[in-house]
């Protein structure tokens, strides 16, 4: 049996095993919602299994012979791959593993090759005969098998070389990466973004990889970082990268956590991420606050290497927001990605511009309501004007007086016409009367500011105020509560009643505890449930003071709570994470849909 025949037989057997293995993986993957074929369509069949003699898709794209226009059958493809493998390895002296990878993972090159030969019934022999007299540019299948498309690698093709073995440094550095653990189909990305590392002399590239291991990084971790940021291998150990790892470690995040945040195929600018960390520090975020913030929203740092967050900070500064205001906004950030948040704000600005709102008014809304503007995706302007049945001038005035109404105009909601002018005037009068009861002077600057800050109609504010009194708190004490925490009246009556009921019947605290800690009503039920569930467990384990105050348990940051209470028990962190998943899973699911 000739060498080519052996290769064909071996290739067909390998194909049967690989196809069966792929079908099993595809079945299992479909049950968890992720298919390997979806992530890398170039290397997997995407059609059903074919009968003998049928044609199939090639790398997810129907392939055709350049001469007869027919699709390439599976048998033809296998013979062509075997012939190309024999040529590269036996004739051209390319190492077997490299030649096999090139023959199997360069479908576009193989299709082009098949278009140049006659199919006389033995495609393998035809290709062998063709290659004997028409040497190929071996860099084409090499780059394609490394993960690059022709449009990407055309600029990298050497002008005076055709054979891989003539570029010893390229092959040497390619094999260093392969042997170190980098997947072959990801090396093309490294070549594209840091071509110069493939010109390193023998031993240089490996020494640079080892230098990152000296930062207490495992080999697998170095591979992940290098694939996502190939420029790390250019020059010495990247200073920005090291500083980011050190900074994150100081606030409680190990390199393994950083590795988990990186997405295959993306590239990361560590200098830019470091700059964002600097800005957070400049805004007044302590390490403790920053740790809480990043644990809840890692996308602040890693979505587009922090450029979305930086653009948001720059925009708010330009609109006149202070560093303290921006820091406060980030600390209250909703459970959506920062890129979507920025997109929502841009949509709001476009809407304000289209209804001819003044620059000063837009600036006021951005400074006072950044979380509101970024949390919801507004409907289109024409749709809103039609459904609200209102002119642009009145709509501008209505938004300035009732900015919270914007959330009722988001995509997916039914928009009702605005109330008539008389109802708006009556609502403003009710709100004024309510504020007069709180002790504010009519037409004073504090009164004007309060009219903008308090959300809801006048009747709704009074209704929320009354429901706190009905819970059993003296009217004078409620006034004091609102003076300390005015934001508690920006919630609906039902939400206030729900939180008071939870305080009394689930937590077992008297209603009078709200007088000393009115901010309780501002925290979500999920946060309170998580803290008290953990606190109860710690008390049962005998590792927590059973007399802690309500504010002590709820108000401190997550890092402080973990450090002062949870970490005192060996299984504390594990139990905390379990509770957190259970309590937040449903609410997060609702927020993301």
Residue, then its C-alpha position, 0 to 999 in steps of 0.5 A: x500500500x502506497x504512502x498516499x493510500x495509507x494516508x487516505x485510509x487513516x484520514x477516512x477512519x479519523x473522519x468517522x471518529x471525529x464526526x461521531x465525536x462531534x455529533x455527541x458534543x453537538x447533542x450535549x451542547x444543545x442542551x446547555x444552549x451553546x454549540x462548539x460549531x456556533x463558536x467556530x463554524x470554520x472547523x465543523x460541519x453544520x449540515x445533517x449527516x450525509x449519505x454516501x455520494x451526497x454533497x455537503x457544506x464546507x466549513x459552513x459555506x457551500x463549496x464548489x469546484x471551480x470547473x464543474x460548479x458542483x458541490x464538493x463531496x465529503x469523499x472528494x474533500x478527504x482525498x484532497x486533504x490527504x493529497x495536500x498533507x502528503x505534498x506538504x509533509x513528504x514533498x515539502x518537508x513540513x512537520x507532520x503536525x503542521x502539515x496536517x493542521x494546514x490540510x484540514x483547516x484551510x477550506x478556502x485554499x483547498x476549494x481554490x486548489x480543487x478548482x484548478x484540477x480536473x476531477x477524473x475519478x481520482x481527485x487525490x491523484x489529480x492534485x498530486x499530479x498538479x502539485x508536482x508541476x505547480x508549487x503552491x504558496x504555502x503561506x496561504x494555507x498556513x495563515x488560514x489554518x492559523x485562523x485568518x481569512x484571505x482578506x486578513x492575511x493577503x498583506x502578510x504574504x511574503x513577496x519573495x517566498x513561497x515555501x514555509x521552510x524558507x522562513x525559519x523564524x516564523x515556524x520557530x516562533x509559531x511552534x513555540x506558541x503551539x508547544x506553550x499551549x496556544x491553540x493553532x487557530x488563535x495564532x493568526x490573531x496574535x500574528x495580525x496584532x503583533x507580527x514582530x514577535x514572529x521575527x524573534x530570534x531563537x529562545x526570545x519568545x519563550x523567555x518572554x512567556x516565562x517572564x509572565x509566569x514570574x508574576x505568579x501566573x500559570x501557563x494556561x493563564x499566560x496563554x489566555x492573556x497573550x491571546x487576548x493581548x498579543x502586544x504583551x509579548x512585544x518588548x519587556x513585561x508590559x507595565x500597564x498590565x502588571x499595574x492593573x493586576x496589582x491594583x485589582x489584587x489590592x482590592x480583592x481580585x486575583x488574576x484567575x478572576x481577571x482571566x474569567x472576565x476575558x472573552x475569546x476573540x476580543x482584544x484588551x488595552x491594559x493601559x486604558x483599563x489602568x486609566x479607568x481605575x485611576x479615574x475611579x480613584x480620582x472620583x473618590x472611590x475607596x478600595x472598598x467601594x471600588x471592590x464592591x463596584x467591580x464585583x457587581x459590574x466587571x463590564x465597567x473595566x472589560x467591555x471595550x477595555x473600559x472605553x464605554x465607562x471612560x466615555x460616560x465619565x467624560x460626557x458627564x463631566x462635560x455636562x457639568x456633573x461633579x466627581x462626587x455625583x459621577x461616583x454616586x451614579x456608578x455606585x447605584x448603577x442598574x443591572x445592565x451593561x455599561x455599553x447599553x447604558x451609554x446607548x440609552x443616554x445617547x437615545x435620550x439626548x437624540x429624543x430631547x434634541x428632536x423635541x427642541x429642548x434647550x441645551x440648559x434643560x438637557x444639561x439639567x436632566x443629565x446632571x440630575x437624572x443620569x441613572x434614569x436616562x441610562x436605564x431605559x431604552x426610549x421609543x422613537x420620537x415620532x411614536x411618542x409624539x403620536x401616542x402622547x398626543x402632545x406638542x413638542x413645547x408642552x412635552x419638554x415642560x412635562x419632562x422637566x417637571x416629571x422626568x420619572x415619566x420617561x421610564x413609562x415610555x420605554x420600548x415594550x410599554x404601552x404609552x397613554x396620552x398625557x393628562x390635560x393641562x389642568x391636571x398638571x397644574x393641579x398636581x403641581x399645586x398638590x406637590x407645593x402644598x405637600x412641601x409647605x407642610x414639610x416646612x419649605x417656604x413658597x417660591x424659595x430656592x429649596x422649594x423649586x429644587x424640591x419640586x424637581x427632586x420629588x418624583x410623582x404627582x402631589x397626590x401620590x406624595x401625600x399618599x406615600x407619606x400617609x402610608x408611613x403614618x398608617x404603619x404606626x409612626x408619629x407624623x412629626x417623626x415622618x417629617x424628620x425621616x423625610x428630612x434625613x432621607x427624602x428619597x424614600x418618597x420616590x417609591x410607590x405606595x405599594x413598594x413602601x408598604x411591601x418593605x414595611x411589611x417585610x421589616x415587621x413580619x419577616x425580620x421581626x423589627x418594630x416599626x419605630x426602628x424606621x425613625x432612626x434608620x429611614x434609609x431602610x426603605x431605600x434598599x432593595x428587598x433582595x439586599x435586605x433578604x441576603x444580609x439578614x439570611x446570612x446574619x441569621x446563619x452566622x448567629x446560629x453558627x455562633x460567629x456573629x453578635x446577636x444584637x447588631x443594629x438594623x443599620x449595621x447589617x444593611x448599610x455597610x458595603x458588601x466588602x465590609x460585611x464580608x470582612x467583618x462578619x462572613x469571613x469569620x466562619x470557614x464556610x461563610x463565603x461559600x454560604x454567602x455565594x449560595x444565598x446570593x445566587x438564589x436570591x438574585x437569580x430571579x430578579x436579575x433574570x427579570x432585569x435582563x429581559 
